[in-house]
Structures are given as C-alpha cells and as structure tokens.
C-alpha cells in the first residue's frame, strides 16, 4: 500500500514539473515551472502568450498552446524560441489583415 502511494506521489510530482501552473488574475507568481527545450515548428502553435517580468515574477515568460491542446512554457532567451515566435507572429499577421 505504501509503495502505491509513493508511486502516485512521484507520478503527480513528475506531471507538475512539466506543467504550467494554473493562472488566476490575482495570482502574483511565475506561471512556468519548467521550460520546453526541444525545438519544434511554429505550425504547431495555436495560441501564444507573453508575460513580461514584473513584481509577480522576475522572468519574462512565453506560454504557447499547441494544436494538440497542451500548454508549454518556452525560454525567451533561446534563439530557436525567438525564431518560432517570430514565425508565429508573421503567420498571425497574414491571417489577421
């Protein structure tokens, strides 16, 4: 029984490590626990949000919702992330004249 509980706790911890924290407008903390490190094509981005640094969090954060429904945080300092964001913004401009 103890092994089962420990396994459940570890599984929940692993899931939380890669997850985006739930966001509330009154919540004053960073939203990203961990950033996604593997480059991917911008066509997989459905939505993009940029949260600037401020009193709630010292880091600028980029959170994308992918076409499969997952939300992931990206490191805005990474070159591949900057390229993906620019490509997404260009695509969004074309769709919204």
Secondary structure as UniProt FT lines:
FT   HELIX           2..18
FT   TURN            25..26
FT   HELIX           42..44
FT   STRAND          45..51
FT   TURN            55..56
FT   STRAND          61..66
FT   TURN            67..68
FT   STRAND          71..74
FT   TURN            76..77
FT   HELIX           79..95
//
